[in-house]
Amino acid sequence: MSDQQPRADRPVLNGVVALVAVTLGVGAVLAVVVLVGTRLLGVGGEEQAGSGSTARESMFLPSPQETDAPEGPLVTLNTEDPDAPDLGSQDATDEASESATEESSSAAAGTISLTSAATSVATGERIYFSGTYPDGEGAILFVQRFQNGGWSDFPASVGVTNGTFSSYLFTGVSGPNRFRVIDRDKNVISNEIRVQVG
């Protein structure tokens, strides 16, 4: 008989060696593809010694400079109530008109002004609305509809950015519709808008 011992098969060790070999092969191929791709696209190119722009650069960003912040809202809407009585007359003194302006601007600072883009829309058409809320930066306003003698939540909301907001909504209820928005965190309610649907 032969003195050689039978060779023992080690399938687990063979499998691990094969897995490592395949991983190294695939990694090498991917590395070459990435290297060639970055060279073709110009990503990670050589640093230029000068600070001037080159033919490859496609965008110039100037250095940031501080600017003055705007005072008040960027959009002004007519917020006069047509049903309100006329508080002043043309022959009122300048002091009285200045004090009335100061009072109205301080009262308007915490209010929500809501307007609609149209007073009537077709059934299924969007109802666009917008408004201002100077003290409501970042607030979420919830839409409410007047129905059955009271205000109920409507499945829509809008966020306030730079003191303004705008969005749209749909309703399947034909006829006159009344909407408003509310800031539930501060308990501030807007004026209502009326839209004829259908």
C-alpha positions as CSV (number, residue, x, y, z in Angstrom):
1,M,0.0,0.0,0.0
2,S,1.0,3.5,-0.4
3,D,2.3,5.7,2.4
4,Q,0.5,8.7,1.2
5,Q,-2.4,9.8,3.3
6,P,-5.6,10.8,1.6
7,R,-5.8,14.6,1.1
8,A,-8.5,16.1,3.3
9,D,-11.0,18.4,1.7
10,R,-11.6,21.6,3.4
11,P,-14.7,23.1,1.8
12,V,-15.1,26.0,4.2
13,L,-11.5,27.1,3.9
14,N,-11.7,26.8,0.1
15,G,-14.9,28.9,0.1
16,V,-13.4,31.7,2.2
17,V,-10.3,31.8,0.0
18,A,-12.5,32.0,-3.1
19,L,-14.6,34.7,-1.6
20,V,-11.6,36.8,-0.7
21,A,-10.1,36.4,-4.2
22,V,-13.4,37.5,-5.9
23,T,-13.7,40.5,-3.5
24,L,-10.2,41.6,-4.3
25,G,-10.7,41.2,-8.0
26,V,-14.0,43.1,-8.0
27,G,-12.5,45.8,-5.8
28,A,-9.6,46.3,-8.2
29,V,-11.9,46.5,-11.2
30,L,-14.1,49.1,-9.4
31,A,-11.0,51.1,-8.4
32,V,-9.8,51.3,-11.9
33,V,-13.3,52.4,-13.2
34,V,-13.5,55.1,-10.5
35,L,-10.0,56.4,-11.3
36,V,-10.7,56.5,-15.0
37,G,-14.1,58.2,-14.5
38,T,-12.7,60.9,-12.2
39,R,-9.9,61.6,-14.7
40,L,-12.4,62.0,-17.5
41,L,-14.8,64.2,-15.5
42,G,-12.1,66.3,-14.1
43,V,-13.0,65.6,-10.5
44,G,-10.2,65.9,-8.0
45,G,-7.9,67.4,-10.5
46,E,-4.5,69.0,-9.7
47,E,-4.6,72.1,-7.6
48,Q,-3.8,75.4,-9.4
49,A,-1.1,77.6,-7.8
50,G,-2.8,80.8,-8.9
51,S,-6.1,82.1,-7.5
52,G,-7.5,83.0,-11.0
53,S,-10.2,81.0,-12.7
54,T,-9.3,78.4,-15.3
55,A,-11.1,77.1,-18.3
56,R,-12.5,74.1,-16.3
57,E,-14.1,76.2,-13.6
58,S,-17.7,76.9,-14.4
59,M,-19.0,78.9,-11.5
60,F,-17.8,81.9,-9.5
61,L,-19.1,82.6,-6.0
62,P,-18.4,86.0,-4.6
63,S,-17.4,86.5,-1.0
64,P,-20.4,86.9,1.3
65,Q,-21.2,90.4,2.4
66,E,-23.6,91.4,5.2
67,T,-26.7,93.2,4.1
68,D,-29.3,95.2,5.9
69,A,-32.4,93.3,7.0
70,P,-35.7,94.5,5.6
71,E,-38.1,96.1,8.0
72,G,-41.6,94.6,8.0
73,P,-43.2,92.1,5.7
74,L,-42.0,91.8,2.1
75,V,-45.5,91.7,0.7
76,T,-48.2,94.2,1.6
77,L,-51.9,93.3,1.2
78,N,-54.9,95.5,1.6
79,T,-56.1,94.7,5.1
80,E,-58.9,97.3,5.5
81,D,-62.3,96.0,6.5
82,P,-64.9,97.4,4.1
83,D,-67.6,97.1,6.9
84,A,-65.5,99.1,9.4
85,P,-66.6,102.7,10.1
86,D,-64.4,105.5,8.8
87,L,-62.3,106.6,11.8
88,G,-60.7,109.7,10.3
89,S,-61.6,112.5,8.1
90,Q,-59.5,114.6,5.7
91,D,-59.4,117.6,8.0
92,A,-57.8,115.5,10.9
93,T,-54.5,116.8,12.2
94,D,-51.2,115.1,11.3
95,E,-50.6,114.1,14.9
96,A,-54.0,112.2,15.1
97,S,-53.3,110.4,11.8
98,E,-49.7,109.4,13.0
99,S,-51.0,108.0,16.3
100,A,-53.8,106.1,14.5
101,T,-51.1,104.6,12.1
102,E,-48.9,103.6,15.0
103,E,-51.9,101.9,16.8
104,S,-53.0,100.0,13.6
105,S,-49.5,98.8,12.8
106,S,-48.9,97.5,16.4
107,A,-52.3,95.8,16.3
108,A,-51.6,94.3,12.9
109,A,-48.3,92.9,14.1
110,G,-50.0,89.9,15.8
111,T,-52.7,89.4,13.2
112,I,-53.1,87.1,10.2
113,S,-54.3,88.6,7.0
114,L,-55.8,86.2,4.5
115,T,-56.8,86.8,0.9
116,S,-58.1,84.6,-1.9
117,A,-57.0,84.8,-5.5
118,A,-60.6,84.4,-6.8
119,T,-64.0,85.0,-5.3
120,S,-65.5,82.2,-7.4
121,V,-64.2,78.9,-8.9
122,A,-65.6,76.0,-10.9
123,T,-66.3,72.7,-9.1
124,G,-63.0,70.8,-8.7
125,E,-60.9,73.9,-9.4
126,R,-58.1,74.9,-7.0
127,I,-58.8,77.7,-4.5
128,Y,-55.6,79.7,-4.2
129,F,-55.1,81.7,-1.0
130,S,-52.3,83.7,0.5
131,G,-51.6,86.1,3.3
132,T,-49.3,87.7,5.8
133,Y,-48.5,86.9,9.4
134,P,-45.6,89.2,10.5
135,D,-45.1,87.6,14.0
136,G,-45.6,84.0,12.8
137,E,-42.2,83.0,11.3
138,G,-42.1,79.2,11.1
139,A,-45.7,78.8,12.3
140,I,-48.0,76.2,10.9
141,L,-51.5,77.6,10.0
142,F,-54.4,75.2,9.9
143,V,-57.3,75.8,7.5
144,Q,-60.8,75.8,8.8
145,R,-64.2,75.9,6.9
146,F,-67.5,77.3,8.2
147,Q,-70.1,74.6,8.1
148,N,-73.2,73.7,10.1
149,G,-73.1,77.0,12.1
150,G,-69.4,76.7,13.3
151,W,-65.8,76.5,12.2
152,S,-64.4,73.0,11.6
153,D,-61.0,71.8,10.6
154,F,-60.3,71.4,6.9
155,P,-57.6,68.9,5.8
156,A,-55.0,71.5,4.8
157,S,-52.2,73.5,6.5
158,V,-49.6,75.9,5.4
159,G,-46.3,77.1,6.8
160,V,-45.2,80.8,7.3
161,T,-42.0,81.9,5.7
162,N,-40.7,85.5,5.8
163,G,-44.0,86.6,7.3
164,T,-46.0,85.3,4.3
165,F,-47.8,82.1,3.3
166,S,-49.6,80.8,0.2
167,S,-51.2,77.6,-0.9
168,Y,-54.3,76.1,-2.4
169,L,-57.1,73.8,-1.5
170,F,-59.9,71.7,-3.1
171,T,-63.5,71.3,-1.9
172,G,-66.3,69.3,-3.3
173,V,-69.0,71.4,-1.5
174,S,-70.7,73.6,-4.1
175,G,-72.1,77.0,-3.2
176,P,-70.7,79.7,-0.9
177,N,-67.7,78.5,1.2
178,R,-66.0,80.4,4.0
179,F,-62.5,79.7,5.0
180,R,-60.0,81.0,7.6
181,V,-56.6,80.0,9.0
182,I,-55.6,79.6,12.6
183,D,-52.3,79.5,14.5
184,R,-53.1,77.0,17.3
185,D,-49.9,77.6,19.2
186,K,-50.6,81.3,19.7
187,N,-54.4,81.1,19.3
188,V,-54.4,83.7,16.5
189,I,-57.2,83.6,13.9
190,S,-57.3,85.2,10.5
191,N,-60.0,87.0,8.8
192,E,-62.3,84.8,6.7
193,I,-62.4,84.6,2.9
194,R,-65.6,83.8,0.9
195,V,-65.4,81.7,-2.3
196,Q,-68.3,80.6,-4.5
197,V,-67.8,77.1,-5.7
198,G,-69.6,75.8,-8.8
